[in-house]
Amino acid sequence: MTDRADATPPLSLLGDLPADALRRELHRMADWVADYRERIEDRAIVPTVRPGDVTAGLQQHVPEHAEPLANVLRDLDDVVMPGIVHWGHPAFLGYFGSTSNGPALLGEIAAAALNVSAMTWKTSPAATELETVVLQWVRELVGLPDTFTGVVYDTASVAVLHALAAARELALPDVRARGLAGRRDARVLRAYASDQAHSSLEKAMVMLGLGEQNVVRVESDAAFRLRPDALRAAIAADRASGHHPFAVVATVGTTSTASVDPVRDIADVCAEEGLWLHVDAAYGGAMGVLPERRALLDGVERADSVVVNAHKWLFVPLDFSVLYVRRPELLREVFALTPEYLRGDAAMNGAAIDYMDYGVQLGRRFRALKAWMVFRAFGRSGIEARVREHCRLAGVFADCVRAEPAFELAAPPSMSVVCFRCAPASMSAADVDALNVAIVEAVNASGEAYLTHTVLAGRAAMRVGFGNVLTTERHVAEVWERIRAEWRRRSNADQGAR
């Protein structure tokens, strides 16, 4: 019987690593992770690889036979790592700060080992109930009232998709059953946001079948905040032309400048017009942690939905985004669909929450575990201290800009973001724009710091954002000196050419 070609292979070829081997490899990986974190500042932030370099170093087909883990880890070092942008480097000041930290890494290891699916309470009671508790903790941290119910998604882009799906359900109550295709009775729905708001709104409208062209970008003011008067005018114009306004997105912490829309005034407009108000506090929600800065979230409590990305500034690593809604039953109306094989798991007669009913996903990672470990390890006071320090570092950087005659602030500093430009009086606007982009590219190419550039009021600007627990005032000084040195180098080169 055992000579048959299709006989079951020996158990040793089908099982996992023996316990002693697993323990040995875990210790090896623990050392790898600890060494990486300890020595990350010694690495160049950006890789020097070109497109295709990493691919060329990888096997192009699935290995036919098992390989020793030592070989795999060697390729991690030799092939993968040379193509990594080190977001966790303390001088990485682009986009939003890296939130990697020790307690979170431990949580990720535990979640990977457990590998549960948090789709229903019955499939993993602890995962569901821990998520519910963590959602309450985040709500308390940022100061939202308990009238909001939360659910964890991966990113704010997915959160706004779900929020607008609920808003669409109100505007077109039978859209779940009938869809939109071929319907003459379906009104053209319009959504509004400032010209500084995130592009995830357009993606959500595309996914919901409502159309990218039905996103109305509303003019912002000199501080890059949505203008309520311009919002009113846009809504009135659309109603007059037969369109149907249904939602507004207000932002607390815009992508480029971390500006804060006047949420309370926008909430007044939404109440008068009967529109869904979604607040994108993916970045700025963390300001609610600081008692002295909580006023930045004024009016958010009036929203229909709010998103807060704990992976942006509450020190939970990617990915962990929380959507809070006032009417969670609307999400269930849109997304609850229980197949027969899960009917025995569903809701335990109302005594439990099945998070699969509140979104597109069925299988769901145990994301709450890492958040729970971070919040317990840091505590509210530790989170406050870290957020406050990042705001202080941004203030230090802004003071450096103010003190340098050739530089200027491009927007009022907000939260832990500073937008600025090198703007010598002798240069034309076009040359200044080119100069700022060139400085960013040169600084990044050095591997010793990382910035981004943006465009504000049609002008190029440099941007730094603080959020890494490893970043100190020393790094602020070093990054600023590198920026100034690049400006001096270019200025001297221009003078020599003349």
C-alpha positions in Angstrom: 0.0 0.0 0.0 2.8 2.4 0.9 4.4 1.9 -2.6 1.6 3.6 -4.4 2.6 6.8 -6.3 -0.2 8.8 -4.6 0.5 7.5 -1.1 0.5 10.1 1.7 4.0 11.5 2.2 5.7 11.0 5.5 4.4 13.3 8.3 7.7 15.0 8.5 7.1 16.5 5.0 3.6 17.8 5.9 4.0 19.2 9.4 5.3 22.5 10.7 8.6 23.2 12.3 9.3 21.1 15.4 8.9 23.2 18.6 12.7 23.4 19.2 13.4 24.5 15.7 10.6 27.1 15.8 11.9 28.4 19.1 15.4 28.7 17.6 14.1 30.6 14.5 12.0 32.9 16.6 15.0 33.8 18.6 16.9 34.5 15.5 14.2 36.7 14.1 13.8 38.5 17.4 17.5 39.3 17.2 17.1 40.4 13.6 14.2 42.8 14.5 15.9 44.2 17.6 19.1 44.8 15.6 17.2 46.5 12.9 15.4 48.8 15.3 18.6 49.5 17.2 20.7 50.3 14.2 18.1 51.8 11.8 19.7 55.2 12.0 22.8 53.9 10.4 20.9 52.9 7.3 20.3 55.1 4.2 16.6 55.9 4.2 16.0 55.4 0.5 17.3 52.5 -1.6 19.5 53.0 -4.6 17.8 50.2 -6.6 16.2 50.7 -9.9 12.9 49.2 -11.1 13.4 45.4 -11.6 16.5 45.1 -9.4 14.7 43.4 -6.6 12.8 41.1 -9.0 16.1 40.1 -10.6 17.3 38.8 -7.3 14.2 36.7 -6.6 13.4 33.2 -7.9 10.9 33.6 -10.7 9.1 30.3 -10.0 7.9 28.6 -6.9 10.6 26.5 -5.4 10.0 22.8 -6.2 11.4 21.7 -2.8 11.6 23.1 0.7 14.5 25.4 1.4 16.3 25.9 4.7 15.0 29.0 6.5 18.6 30.2 6.8 18.6 30.6 3.0 15.3 32.5 3.1 16.6 34.9 5.8 19.8 35.4 3.8 17.8 36.6 0.8 15.8 38.8 3.1 19.0 40.6 4.0 20.7 40.4 0.5 17.7 40.9 -1.8 14.7 42.4 0.0 16.4 44.9 2.4 18.3 46.8 -0.3 14.9 47.7 -1.7 13.3 49.0 1.5 12.5 52.6 2.3 13.0 52.9 6.0 9.9 54.6 7.2 11.0 53.9 10.8 14.2 56.0 10.5 14.1 58.9 12.9 14.9 61.4 10.0 12.1 60.1 7.8 9.8 63.1 7.9 7.7 62.4 4.8 4.0 61.6 4.6 3.1 60.7 8.2 5.4 59.4 10.9 6.2 55.7 11.3 4.3 54.2 14.2 6.4 51.1 14.7 7.3 50.3 18.4 8.2 47.4 20.6 4.8 46.6 22.2 3.1 46.7 18.7 5.7 44.3 17.3 4.9 41.8 20.1 1.2 42.2 19.4 1.8 41.4 15.7 3.7 38.3 16.6 0.9 37.1 18.9 -1.8 37.9 16.3 0.1 36.0 13.6 0.6 33.0 15.8 -3.1 32.9 16.7 -4.2 33.6 13.1 -7.9 33.8 14.0 -10.6 35.3 11.8 -12.6 38.0 13.6 -15.6 37.8 11.4 -18.2 36.6 13.9 -18.2 36.4 17.7 -18.4 32.6 17.5 -15.4 32.3 15.3 -13.3 34.0 18.0 -15.0 35.5 21.0 -11.9 37.2 22.4 -11.0 38.9 19.1 -14.5 40.3 18.8 -14.7 41.5 22.4 -11.2 42.8 22.5 -11.9 44.8 19.3 -15.1 46.3 21.0 -13.1 47.3 24.0 -10.3 48.9 22.0 -12.9 50.8 19.9 -14.2 52.2 23.1 -10.6 53.2 24.2 -9.9 55.0 21.0 -13.2 56.8 21.2 -12.3 57.9 24.8 -8.8 58.9 23.8 -9.9 61.3 21.1 -12.9 62.6 23.0 -15.8 61.4 20.9 -19.2 60.9 22.7 -20.5 57.4 23.3 -23.2 57.9 20.8 -20.7 56.7 18.2 -20.2 53.0 17.4 -17.0 51.9 15.9 -15.6 49.3 13.5 -12.0 48.6 12.5 -11.0 48.6 8.8 -7.5 48.7 7.3 -7.4 52.3 6.0 -9.3 55.6 6.0 -9.9 55.1 2.3 -11.9 52.0 3.1 -13.6 53.8 6.0 -14.9 56.6 3.8 -16.2 54.0 1.3 -18.3 52.4 4.0 -19.5 55.8 5.4 -20.6 56.9 2.0 -22.3 53.6 1.4 -24.4 54.2 4.5 -25.1 57.8 3.3 -26.1 56.4 -0.2 -28.5 54.1 1.5 -30.3 57.0 3.1 -30.4 58.9 -0.2 -31.4 55.9 -2.3 -33.1 53.5 0.1 -33.5 50.6 -2.4 -30.1 50.7 -4.0 -28.9 47.6 -2.3 -31.7 45.5 -3.8 -32.0 47.2 -7.2 -28.6 48.7 -7.8 -28.1 51.8 -10.0 -27.8 50.4 -13.6 -30.5 51.3 -16.0 -32.6 53.2 -13.4 -34.2 56.4 -14.6 -35.5 57.2 -11.1 -32.0 57.3 -9.5 -31.0 60.8 -8.8 -27.4 62.1 -9.5 -25.8 62.2 -6.0 -23.2 64.8 -5.2 -20.5 64.8 -2.5 -18.5 67.8 -1.4 -15.1 68.3 0.1 -12.4 71.0 0.1 -9.8 71.3 -2.6 -7.3 70.1 0.1 -9.3 66.9 1.1 -7.9 63.4 0.5 -8.4 61.7 -2.9 -10.1 58.7 -1.2 -13.4 60.5 -1.7 -13.1 60.2 -5.5 -12.2 56.5 -5.1 -15.2 55.9 -2.9 -17.6 57.5 -5.3 -16.1 55.4 -8.2 -16.6 52.2 -6.1 -20.1 53.1 -5.2 -21.2 53.7 -8.8 -21.8 57.4 -8.1 -19.0 58.7 -10.4 -15.8 60.6 -9.9 -17.3 63.6 -11.6 -19.9 64.0 -8.9 -17.3 64.9 -6.3 -17.4 68.7 -5.9 -14.2 70.3 -4.7 -15.0 73.4 -2.7 -12.6 76.3 -2.5 -10.5 76.7 0.7 -9.4 79.8 2.4 -5.9 81.3 2.9 -5.3 78.8 5.7 -6.3 75.9 3.4 -9.7 75.3 5.2 -12.9 74.6 3.5 -15.0 77.8 3.1 -18.6 77.2 4.4 -19.9 80.0 2.2 -18.4 78.4 -0.9 -20.0 75.1 0.2 -23.4 76.7 0.5 -23.0 78.2 -2.9 -22.0 74.9 -4.5 -24.9 73.0 -2.9 -27.4 75.7 -4.1 -26.0 75.6 -7.6 -26.3 71.8 -7.8 -29.8 71.8 -6.5 -30.7 74.4 -9.1 -29.3 72.2 -11.9 -31.2 69.1 -10.7 -28.4 67.3 -8.9 -29.0 65.8 -5.4 -26.4 66.7 -2.7 -26.1 63.9 -0.2 -22.8 64.1 1.7 -20.0 66.4 2.8 -16.5 65.4 3.9 -14.8 67.8 6.4 -11.2 67.2 7.3 -9.4 67.6 10.6 -5.7 67.4 9.5 -5.5 67.7 5.7 -2.9 65.7 3.8 -0.6 68.6 2.8 -0.9 71.1 5.6 -2.8 69.4 8.5 -5.3 72.2 8.3 -8.6 71.9 10.1 -11.9 72.6 8.4 -14.5 74.6 10.4 -16.4 71.5 11.3 -19.1 73.2 13.4 -20.0 75.6 10.6 -20.0 72.8 8.1 -22.2 70.8 10.4 -24.7 73.7 10.4 -24.8 73.6 6.6 -25.3 69.8 6.6 -28.1 70.1 9.2 -29.9 72.7 7.1 -29.5 70.8 3.9 -30.1 67.3 5.2 -26.7 66.0 4.2 -24.5 63.3 5.7 -21.4 64.7 7.4 -18.3 62.6 7.4 -15.3 63.9 9.2 -11.9 62.7 8.0 -9.9 62.9 11.2 -7.5 60.1 10.1 -4.5 62.2 11.1 -5.9 65.0 13.3 -8.0 62.8 15.5 -4.9 62.3 17.7 -5.2 66.0 18.7 -8.2 64.9 20.9 -5.7 63.2 23.1 -4.2 66.5 24.2 -6.6 68.5 26.5 -5.0 71.8 25.3 -5.6 70.9 21.6 -9.0 69.2 21.8 -10.7 72.4 20.5 -9.4 71.4 17.1 -12.1 68.8 17.0 -14.8 71.2 17.9 -18.0 70.2 16.1 -16.8 66.6 15.2 -19.3 65.3 17.7 -22.1 66.4 15.3 -20.9 64.3 12.5 -22.7 61.2 11.1 -19.4 59.4 10.7 -15.8 60.0 11.8 -12.6 58.2 10.8 -9.5 58.1 13.0 -6.4 56.2 11.9 -4.6 54.9 15.0 -1.8 53.9 12.6 -1.1 57.6 11.8 -0.5 59.1 15.2 -1.8 56.8 18.0 1.3 54.5 17.6 -0.5 51.4 16.3 1.4 50.2 13.2 -0.3 49.7 9.8 -3.0 48.9 9.4 -5.6 50.1 11.9 -8.3 52.6 10.9 -11.5 53.1 12.9 -14.8 54.3 11.5 -17.3 55.7 14.0 -20.9 56.1 13.0 -24.0 57.3 14.7 -26.3 54.9 13.0 -24.5 51.5 12.8 -27.7 49.9 11.7 -27.3 51.6 8.3 -24.0 49.8 7.8 -25.7 46.5 8.6 -28.5 47.4 6.1 -25.9 47.8 3.4 -23.5 45.0 4.2 -25.1 42.3 6.4 -25.4 39.1 4.3 -25.1 35.8 6.2 -24.5 32.7 4.1 -26.0 29.4 5.3 -22.6 28.1 6.5 -22.4 31.0 9.0 -26.0 31.2 10.1 -25.2 29.2 13.3 -22.5 31.8 14.1 -24.5 34.9 13.7 -25.0 37.3 16.5 -25.9 34.8 19.2 -29.4 36.1 19.3 -28.3 39.7 19.6 -26.0 39.1 22.6 -22.9 39.5 20.6 -21.5 41.6 17.7 -20.6 40.1 14.3 -18.2 42.6 12.8 -18.5 41.0 9.4 -22.0 42.6 9.1 -20.5 46.1 9.1 -18.4 46.0 6.0 -17.2 44.3 2.9 -14.8 41.9 4.5 -15.7 38.5 5.8 -12.4 37.3 7.0 -10.9 39.9 9.3 -7.5 40.1 11.0 -7.1 40.3 14.8 -5.9 43.9 14.4 -7.2 44.9 17.9 -4.5 42.8 19.7 -1.6 45.1 18.7 -3.6 48.2 19.6 -4.5 46.8 22.9 -0.9 46.0 23.7 0.3 49.5 22.6 -2.4 51.3 24.6 -1.6 49.3 27.7 2.1 49.6 27.4 2.1 53.4 26.7 -1.0 54.4 28.7 -3.0 57.6 28.1 -0.2 59.7 29.6 2.4 58.1 27.4 0.4 58.7 24.3 -0.2 62.3 25.3 3.5 62.8 25.9 4.5 61.4 22.6 1.9 63.4 20.6 2.8 66.6 22.5 6.5 66.0 21.8 5.9 65.7 18.1 4.0 69.0 18.1 6.9 70.6 20.0 9.4 69.3 17.4 7.3 70.8 14.6 7.4 74.1 16.5 11.2 73.9 16.7 11.4 73.2 13.0 9.0 76.1 12.2 11.2 78.4 14.3 14.2 77.4 12.2 12.4 78.4 9.1 11.3 81.7 10.5 14.9 82.5 11.4 16.4 81.9 8.0 15.9 84.9 5.6 15.9 82.8 2.4 13.0 80.6 3.7 9.4 81.1 4.6 6.4 79.2 5.9 4.1 78.2 3.1 1.1 77.5 5.5 0.4 78.1 9.2 2.1 75.2 11.0 -0.6 72.8 12.3 -0.3 69.8 14.6 3.1 68.2 13.7 3.3 69.3 10.1 5.3 72.2 8.7 5.1 73.3 5.1 7.8 75.8 4.0 9.7 76.9 1.0 13.1 78.3 0.0 12.1 81.6 -1.6 15.1 83.9 -2.4 13.8 87.4 -3.3 16.0 87.4 -6.4 14.3 84.4 -8.0 11.2 84.1 -10.1 8.2 82.1 -8.9 8.8 79.4 -11.5 12.5 79.1 -10.4 11.5 79.0 -6.8 9.1 76.1 -7.5 11.8 74.2 -9.3 14.3 75.0 -6.5 12.1 73.5 -3.8 11.4 70.3 -5.7 15.1 70.0 -6.4 16.0 70.5 -2.7 13.6 67.7 -1.7 15.0 65.4 -4.3 18.6 66.1 -3.3 17.9 65.7 0.4 16.1 62.4 -0.2 18.9 61.1 -2.5 21.4 61.6 0.3 19.7 58.8 2.3 20.2 60.8 5.5 16.7 62.5 5.6 13.4 62.2 3.8 11.0 65.0 3.0 8.0 65.4 0.6 6.9 68.3 -1.5 3.4 69.5 -2.1 1.7 72.3 -4.0 -0.2 75.0 -2.1 -2.1 77.8 -3.9 -0.3 76.8 -7.1 3.2 77.0 -5.6 5.6 74.2 -4.7 6.5 73.8 -1.1 8.5 71.4 1.1 6.8 69.5 3.8 7.9 67.7 7.0 5.8 65.7 9.4 6.7 64.4 12.8 5.3 61.2 14.4 8.1 58.7 14.9 8.9 57.8 18.6 12.6 57.7 17.7 12.8 61.3 16.3 14.5 63.8 18.6 15.5 67.5 18.5 18.9 66.4 17.2 17.3 65.0 14.1 15.4 68.2 13.6 18.6 70.2 13.6 20.4 67.7 11.3 17.6 67.7 8.8 17.3 71.5 8.8 21.1 71.8 8.3 21.0 69.4 5.4 18.2 71.5 3.8 20.2 74.7 4.3 23.4 73.1 3.0 21.6 72.1 -0.2 20.3 75.6 -0.7 23.8 77.1 -0.1 25.4 74.6 -2.5 22.9 75.6 -5.2 23.2 79.3 -4.5 27.0 79.2 -4.7 26.8 77.2 -7.9 24.5 79.8 -9.4 26.8 82.6 -8.4 29.8 80.8 -9.8 28.0 80.3 -13.1 27.5 84.1 -13.3 
